[in-house]
């Protein structure tokens, strides 16, 4: 129970009247009368406040909160008392969430339900808890306030930004991925399945013509192919200390890797392929390749709280585990952030995998390297910084060339470029029939 500003102002006025009565004794009866009146009003107001019932609070929030996107939260307050109630409401959301529209002051009509809405933005993935709702009830005359707790505790899960991948699967089906910067590659080789026969169209190659069907109907007939289905993709995700880097926007290497994983899972499942996951260099998790329609959601459930640890990466043991649990040829996507000291282990791991699988290495780099390389050189310090970055990038390119000589497809890119680049690689490999 706390006095509010009107009561404090009244007490200040009564105190001033007492000081005046010390100099003018004629004011003493007025001072005593004001004391009795003020005490009676304050006591009556506090009794009414103590008899007020705490409104019940119900929170409505989505089952899945995407990371770094504003999401609405609705609080419904039910007031059972027969008298209007004024209160301050503050929902006890997780401490590091950004919030808009909190706290709120409102008046609840008698025996009604009132809904108020605000928005939260979760900066991190994982499990979080809304501890309840903090209510501060005001007395009818506004002289007192009393704090109550609305029991509306909820546990929530914050997932990677699935919404960022919503448009890609349909674009993949309709060959319009170029709208997102994903290149379309011509189909070649014999690794595609026959879909149907149709009339010859301008632009079809001579290899597509079915000469027997052409002779039978006496007009040019072409074969139309579709990409092979029931193939497998396996993410080999580095969760070591290398992936803990966070850029200036607050986006980490691991966050972007998970976005790319979920995007590619949606596209692959639409194409009839199975996608799985194996982590190394920290928390070890496995998700066996699946191709059912619900695979992206199950995969998101398996990785939403995945965090990079402080351990060193061990790609050789991860490659051995892949060879043991994945005997069938698959597309292995290794997502890492390599350094000079990782060269030998990464090359040995890739060499082991290339004997059976098609390997793609996505080697992420920090955006600060590009910023330094593009910034003007104005003094000795900036010149030394520029030369140091250029030497590091040159050594990085040499490492990647050695991987390419092993038959690996290497992507050297910023984390934000990873989702589109991986879908582009997957589309190219599918159309080329390399699996």
N, C-alpha and C positions, 0 to 999 in steps of 0.2 A: 504494500500500500504506500503510495507516494502522494504528497500534496502537489497540486498543479499550479500553474502560474496565477490564475485568478485568486486562489486562496492565499498564495504568498503575497500578492499585491494588497489583499485585504488586511493581512497581518501587518504589513509594512505601514498601512494607513492607521491601523489601530495603535501601533507603536508610536507613530508620530503624534497621535492624539494624546497618548500617555505622557510624552515628553512635554507637550503643551500644557497638560493638566498640572505638571510639576511647577510650572511658572504661574499658571492661572488656576487656583483651586476650584473656581466655579465650574471648570470643565470636568472635574472628577466624576460627577454622576453620569455625564455623557460617556465618559471613558468606560465606566463599569457597565453601563447599559449596552454599549457597543460590544464589550467582551461577552456578555451573556447572549446577545443576539448572534454574534459571529459563532460562538461555541454551539449554540442550538442549531444553526443552519448547517455548520460543518458536520455535526454529529448526525443530523437527519440525512444529509447527503451521503455520508459514509455508510449508514445503515442500508440505504437503498442500493448502494453499490455492492455491499456484501450479499444482499439478497438476489442480485442479478445472476442468472445462470450463464455458464460459459457456452457460447455457440459451438455446435459441432462443425467440424471442418472435414471436407472431402476433397482430395486432390485428384485431378484428372490430367494425366501426362502420358505421352506415347510410350509404347512398350520398348521401342528402340530409339535412343537419342543419337543422331549422327554427330560426329565430332566437328567442331568449328562452324556449326550452322545454328542460327537462332531458331528456337523451337518454342511453341506456346505452352503455357501451363495455366490450367484453370482451377481456381479454388472456389468451392461452393460452401457458403456459411449458412447454417440453419439456425435461426433464432427462435427458441421455444417460448420466450417470455412474452407477457402481454404488454410490455412497454418498450418503446423504441430504445435502441442501444447504440451509442457512438463508440467507436473503437479504432485503434491503430492495428494494422495487420502486417506482419512481416513473415513470409514463408522462409523457413530455415533450410535453404538450398545449400549444396556443397560449397565450401568456402572459396574455392578457386574458380567457380563459375562466374562468368559475366552475367549481369542481370539488367533488365529494363522494365520499369513499371513497379518497382518496389522501393520502400514500403508504401502502403496505402492507408489513408484515413477515410472511413465510410460510416454511414448510419444505417443500421439494420432496422427495417420496419418490424412491428410485432408479428410473430408467428409467420414468418416468410423465409424464403431462401434467396440469398443474394450471391451472384457469381461475379468474380473479378478475375481478370486475366493479366498475365505478365509474360515475359519472355526470358529464357535462359540460353546461354551458349557455353557448351562444354569444351574447354581447351585440350582435354586429354581423353584418351580412351580408358576403359576399365569399369570397375564397379564403384558406385557412389551411393550415398544415402541422404535422403531428405529427412532431417531429424524430427520434424514436426512443424508446427506453425505457432509463432509467437504473437499473442494477442494482448493488447493493453486496453482494458475496458475503462471508459470514462464514466464518472458519476453523472446523474441527471443534470446537476447544476455546474458540472465541469470543475469542481473543486478538488476532486481526488481521481486517481487512476490506480488500477490494480492489474498486475501482470498475470496472465493465465497462459497455459500451454494447450494448444489444440493438438490432440493426438492424431496426427495424420502422417505417420512415418512411412516412408516408401524406400525400397531399394531399387535402383535403376542400373541399366547397363548403357554405356556409351560406346557405340560402334564406329568403325571407320566410315568415311563419307560415302555411303552407298549411293546417295542421290547423285553424286558426280558421274556415276556410270550408267544412269538410267537410259540415256539416249543411244549408247553404243551398240547394244545387241541388235536392235532393229536396223540400225545403219549397216551393221555387218551383213545382215540378211539381204539387204537391198543394194549392196555394193556402193553405198554412198559414204563410206568412211573417210573419203577425201575431204569432206566438209570439216572434219576435225583434224586435218593434217595427216591422216593415215593414207599412205599411198596404195594404189591398186596395182597389183603385179599380174602380168599375163600368165595364164596357165600354160605349163609346158611339161614335157615328159610323159610317161605312161602311168603315173601314180594316181590317176583320178578315175572314178567309177562312172560308167555309162549311165546317164539319167534317162534320155529318150532320143528318138529320132525325130527330126523336123525338116522342114524345107530349108534349102540352102539360102543363106543371107549374105549380102555383101559384107565383106570383112572376115568371113570364115576362111580358115586355111584349107589347103588341099588335103591335109592329113585328117581333117574332120569329115571329109566326104565318105559316106558309106557306098562303095561302088556297087555292091550287090543290090542294095535297096534302090539305088539310082537306076540300075538296069531293069529292075522289076517294075517300077512305076513310071519309068521313062521321064523323070525330071530329077534335078539334083537334090539329093537328100544328105543332110549333115548329121553327125552325132553331136549331142549336147551332153556335156559331162557335169558331174557334181563332185565336189570335194569329198575325199574319202572320210568315212565316219568311224567311230569307235576307236579313235586313237587316244593316246595318253599324254598328258602334260603334268610335270612334277616340278613344283617350286622348291628349290633348295635355298632357304632364306637364312642369311647370316644375322644372328642376334647377338653378336659380340659387341665389345665396346666401340668398334669402328662405326656401328650404326646408331650411336647415341647423338650424333651431331644434329643440332637444331638450327635452322636458318633464321634470318631476320624476321620472317613472318610467323615464327613459332612452329613451323612444320619440320618434323624430324625425318631423317632418312627412312626409318622404319615405318612411319606413317604413310609416306608416299609408296613404299614397297607394298604395303597392305592394300592401298587403293588400287595399285596395278594388279595385284593378285585377284581382288574381287571383280575388277573390270574384266580381266581375261577369263575368269571363271564363267561369267555371264555369257561372254561371246562364245567360249568353247562349248558350253552346254547347249547353246542354241545350234551349234554345228554338229552335235552328236558326239562330242569327245568328252573324255573323263579328265578331271583335274584333281591333283592332290598336293600335299604340302609336307615338307620336312624341314625342321629348323635345326640349327647347330650353332655352337659358340656361346651358349648360355642356356636358356630354357629349351628343353628338347620336347618338341611336339610333333606328332605325326597325324596326318589326315590322309587315309587311303584314297586313291583316285576313284572318283564317283562321277557319274554323268546324268543322274536324275535331275528333274526340274528344280528340286529343292536344294541342290548342292551349294549354290552361292550363299543361301541363308545359313546352312549348316557350317559352311566354311567361315562365315562371319562370326558365328557363335564360337567357333574354335579359336579364333585369333583376336577377338575384340580387346582382350586385356593383355595381349602379348607386348612385352617390353624388352628393350635391349639391356643386357647385363654388363658386368664388368669383366667377364672372362675373355680370354683370347680365343680367336677362331681356330677351329681344327677341321679344315675342309677335307683332309685325307680320311679321317674316320667317318665323316658324313658321306663321302663318296663310297666307302666300303659298305655302309648301311644301305645306300641306294642300290648298289649292285646285288645285295643280298635279298632285298624285299621287292625289287623291280626287275625281274628277269626279262620282261618283254621290252622291246625297243620303245623308247619314249622321247619326248622333247623335255630336256632338263634345263630349267631356267635358274641359274645361280645369280642371286642378287647380293652384292657385297660392296664394300668400300675398301679397296686394297691399298696396301702400303709396300714399300720396298722389302721389308722383312717378311712379307707374306708370299713373295714370288714363288719360292721353291715349293711350298706346300700347295698353293693354288694350282701350279702347273702340274704337279704330280696327281692331284685329285682330278683335274680335267683330263689328263692323259688316261687315267683309269676309266673315266666315264665315256670317253669318245670311242672306245673299242666296241661299245654296245649301243650307245645312245647318241642322239643329236643334242649338242650342248650349246646353250646360249648363255653368255656371261654378261650381266648388266653391272658394270662397274660405275658406281655413283661417285660423283665428285662434289666438293663443296662450292657453293656459288661465290664465295669470297675469292676463289682462285680466278674466276672469270672477271670479277670486279677489278682485281689488281692488274690482271693482264690488259684490261681495256682502259685503265686509268692513265692519264698523262704523267710523264716523268718530269718532275719540276725541281727536284733537289737530290742530294746524294742518298738520303734515306729511301726515297721512293724508287730511285734507280736500283739500289740494293734489293729492295723488296721485289721489284719487277724481275730482276735477274734470277733471284731465288725461285720465284714462281715458275718462270720459264724453264729453269733447269729441272724442277720437279715435274712439270708437265711433259717435258721431253722424255724423262725417264719413265714416266707413266705410259707414254705412247710406245716406247720400246718393249715394256712388259706386255702390253696388249698385242703387239705384233708377234711376240713369241707365242702367245695363246692362239692367235689366228693361224700360225704355222702348224699347230696341232689339229686344225680343222674345226676350230670353235668360232662361232659368231660372237663378236665382242661389241657391246654397246657402251660407249663412253659418253655419259650424259648427266645432266642435272636431275635431281630427284623428281622435280615437277614434270620433266619430260618423259619419265618412265612409263606411265600408263599407255600413252599413245604409241610410244616406240615398241612396246611389247606386243600390242595388238597388231601393229604393222609387221613385226617379225613373224608372228603366228600366221597372219594372212598370207604372207609371202611363202612360208614353208608349206602351208596347206595347198596353195595353188601350184607350187612346184612339185608336189608329191614326194617330198624328201623323207617323210616318215614311212 
